[in-house]
Amino acid sequence: MVQLPDSSGSPGFPAEALPAEQRVVLRAGRWKRIFAFPNPVNEYAARFTAGLVVVLALVTLLTGWAWGLVILAIGFVLRVLFGPRISPFALLSVKVLAPRIGAPKLVPGPPKRFAQGIGAVISIAAAVCYFAGIPLAAWVLLVLLIVAASLESFLGFCLGCAIFEVLQRIGLIPNSVCEACHQIGLRSALHPSH
């Protein structure tokens, strides 16, 4: 039985004692926390994660190791679903590598999650193509992934974030998804020098 704390922090009453609608809201809140993605995100951690993706993708491409495609796809899916809490590359970046840079450089989280989603689609497609007997398509998709991850890691240009911004500007992604992104875009339009 789940006990809900009262305002003092001590166990209060069982969750089952709540009306059904409130229990649904509680469960939804729990699921939302499980699948939460940080907002804002440390730009340096994102760049380190992209660098680790580049390394694994290059090793996979140069050796023809098909399971590297699967590992890349799993990593992207973990980052999309759970943020940096489960993905080994993200954990290494957030907990070990980025703190060595110094103070974090914070950027909005939703575009980064969107970019991870694009990486997940491309890496899953590459793995499916390879195991479906179309290795050339798999390697072409992997090269696209290497290019995008290299832009993020080495130049700080997030291609997925740029796509997110365009989709938000034309209204396919509502401003409510990332109000900070909308404000950045608005500021850039009003003051092109920024």
C-alpha positions as CSV (number, residue, x, y, z in Angstrom):
1,M,0.0,0.0,0.0
2,V,1.3,3.4,-1.0
3,Q,1.3,6.0,1.8
4,L,1.0,9.6,0.9
5,P,2.9,12.0,3.2
6,D,1.1,14.8,5.0
7,S,2.4,18.4,5.0
8,S,4.8,17.6,7.9
9,G,6.5,14.8,5.8
10,S,5.3,12.0,8.0
11,P,3.2,9.2,6.4
12,G,-0.4,10.3,6.0
13,F,-3.0,8.1,4.4
14,P,-3.0,5.4,1.8
15,A,-3.2,6.5,-1.8
16,E,-6.0,4.0,-2.3
17,A,-8.2,6.2,0.0
18,L,-8.1,8.9,-2.7
19,P,-10.8,9.2,-5.4
20,A,-9.9,7.4,-8.6
21,E,-9.2,10.6,-10.5
22,Q,-6.7,11.7,-8.0
23,R,-5.0,8.3,-8.0
24,V,-4.7,8.6,-11.8
25,V,-3.1,12.0,-11.4
26,L,-0.6,10.6,-8.9
27,R,0.3,7.7,-11.2
28,A,0.7,10.1,-14.1
29,G,3.0,12.2,-12.0
30,R,5.1,9.2,-11.1
31,W,5.4,8.2,-14.8
32,K,6.3,11.8,-15.8
33,R,9.2,11.7,-13.3
34,I,10.4,8.4,-14.7
35,F,10.5,9.8,-18.2
36,A,11.7,13.3,-17.3
37,F,14.3,15.0,-19.4
38,P,16.3,17.8,-17.8
39,N,15.5,21.4,-18.6
40,P,17.8,23.2,-18.9
41,V,20.7,21.0,-20.1
42,N,24.4,21.5,-19.7
43,E,25.7,22.2,-23.2
44,Y,29.1,20.8,-22.3
45,A,27.6,17.5,-21.2
46,A,25.6,17.3,-24.5
47,R,28.7,18.0,-26.5
48,F,30.7,15.3,-24.6
49,T,27.9,12.8,-25.2
50,A,27.9,13.7,-28.9
51,G,31.7,13.1,-29.0
52,L,31.3,9.7,-27.4
53,V,28.7,8.9,-30.1
54,V,31.1,10.0,-32.8
55,V,33.8,7.7,-31.4
56,L,31.5,4.6,-31.2
57,A,30.0,5.4,-34.6
58,L,33.5,5.7,-36.2
59,V,34.6,2.5,-34.7
60,T,31.4,0.8,-35.9
61,L,31.9,2.2,-39.4
62,L,35.6,1.4,-39.7
63,T,35.3,-2.1,-38.3
64,G,31.9,-3.0,-39.8
65,W,30.8,-4.1,-36.3
66,A,27.0,-4.3,-36.7
67,W,26.3,-4.6,-33.0
68,G,27.8,-1.0,-32.7
69,L,24.6,0.1,-34.6
70,V,22.5,-1.6,-32.0
71,I,24.5,-0.1,-29.1
72,L,24.1,3.4,-30.6
73,A,20.4,2.9,-31.1
74,I,19.9,1.7,-27.5
75,G,21.9,4.7,-26.2
76,F,19.8,7.2,-28.1
77,V,16.5,5.6,-27.0
78,L,17.7,5.6,-23.4
79,R,18.6,9.3,-23.6
80,V,15.3,10.2,-25.2
81,L,13.2,8.3,-22.7
82,F,15.1,8.9,-19.5
83,G,17.5,11.8,-20.1
84,P,21.0,11.3,-18.7
85,R,19.9,9.0,-15.9
86,I,20.5,5.6,-17.5
87,S,22.6,6.1,-20.7
88,P,26.2,5.2,-20.0
89,F,27.5,7.9,-22.4
90,A,25.3,10.6,-20.8
91,L,26.2,9.5,-17.3
92,L,29.9,9.7,-18.1
93,S,29.4,13.1,-19.7
94,V,27.2,14.6,-16.9
95,K,29.0,13.1,-13.9
96,V,32.6,12.9,-15.0
97,L,33.6,14.9,-18.1
98,A,31.4,18.1,-18.1
99,P,32.2,19.0,-14.4
100,R,35.9,19.1,-15.4
101,I,35.1,22.1,-17.7
102,G,33.8,24.2,-14.9
103,A,30.5,26.0,-14.6
104,P,27.8,24.6,-16.8
105,K,26.5,26.4,-19.9
106,L,22.8,25.9,-19.7
107,V,20.6,25.6,-22.8
108,P,16.9,24.6,-23.2
109,G,16.2,20.9,-22.8
110,P,13.4,20.2,-25.3
111,P,15.5,20.8,-28.4
112,K,18.2,18.5,-27.1
113,R,15.6,15.8,-26.4
114,F,14.3,16.3,-30.0
115,A,17.8,16.0,-31.3
116,Q,18.3,12.7,-29.4
117,G,15.0,11.6,-30.9
118,I,16.3,12.2,-34.4
119,G,19.5,10.3,-33.5
120,A,17.3,7.4,-32.2
121,V,15.3,7.3,-35.5
122,I,18.5,7.3,-37.6
123,S,20.4,4.8,-35.5
124,I,17.4,2.4,-35.3
125,A,16.9,2.7,-39.1
126,A,20.6,2.0,-39.6
127,A,20.4,-1.1,-37.4
128,V,17.2,-2.3,-39.1
129,C,18.7,-1.7,-42.6
130,Y,21.9,-3.7,-41.7
131,F,20.0,-6.7,-40.3
132,A,17.5,-6.6,-43.2
133,G,20.4,-7.1,-45.6
134,I,20.8,-3.5,-46.8
135,P,24.2,-2.7,-45.3
136,L,25.0,0.2,-47.6
137,A,21.9,2.1,-46.4
138,A,23.0,1.4,-42.8
139,W,26.4,2.8,-43.4
140,V,25.1,5.9,-45.2
141,L,22.7,6.5,-42.2
142,L,25.7,6.0,-39.8
143,V,27.7,8.6,-41.8
144,L,24.8,11.1,-41.4
145,L,24.8,10.4,-37.7
146,I,28.6,11.0,-37.5
147,V,28.2,14.3,-39.3
148,A,25.4,15.5,-37.0
149,A,27.1,14.4,-33.8
150,S,30.5,15.9,-35.0
151,L,28.8,19.3,-35.6
152,E,27.4,19.1,-32.0
153,S,30.6,17.9,-30.4
154,F,33.3,19.9,-32.1
155,L,31.5,23.0,-33.3
156,G,28.6,23.3,-30.8
157,F,26.1,23.3,-33.6
158,C,23.1,21.1,-32.7
159,L,21.4,20.2,-36.0
160,G,18.4,18.7,-34.3
161,C,18.0,21.8,-32.2
162,A,18.1,23.9,-35.4
163,I,15.4,21.7,-36.9
164,F,13.4,22.0,-33.6
165,E,13.6,25.8,-33.9
166,V,12.4,25.9,-37.5
167,L,9.5,23.5,-36.6
168,Q,8.6,25.8,-33.7
169,R,8.8,28.9,-35.8
170,I,6.4,27.5,-38.4
171,G,4.0,26.3,-35.7
172,L,4.5,22.5,-35.9
173,I,5.9,22.5,-32.4
174,P,3.8,24.7,-30.1
175,N,5.7,27.5,-28.2
176,S,4.5,25.9,-24.9
177,V,6.8,22.9,-25.5
178,C,9.8,25.2,-25.0
179,E,8.9,28.8,-24.0
180,A,12.6,29.6,-23.5
181,C,13.3,28.5,-27.1
182,H,10.5,30.7,-28.3
183,Q,11.9,33.7,-26.4
184,I,15.4,33.0,-27.8
185,G,14.0,33.0,-31.3
186,L,12.0,36.1,-30.6
187,R,15.0,37.9,-29.2
188,S,17.1,36.9,-32.3
189,A,14.4,38.2,-34.6
190,L,14.2,41.5,-32.8
191,H,17.9,42.0,-32.3
192,P,19.9,40.2,-35.0
193,S,23.2,41.1,-33.4
194,H,22.5,38.6,-30.5
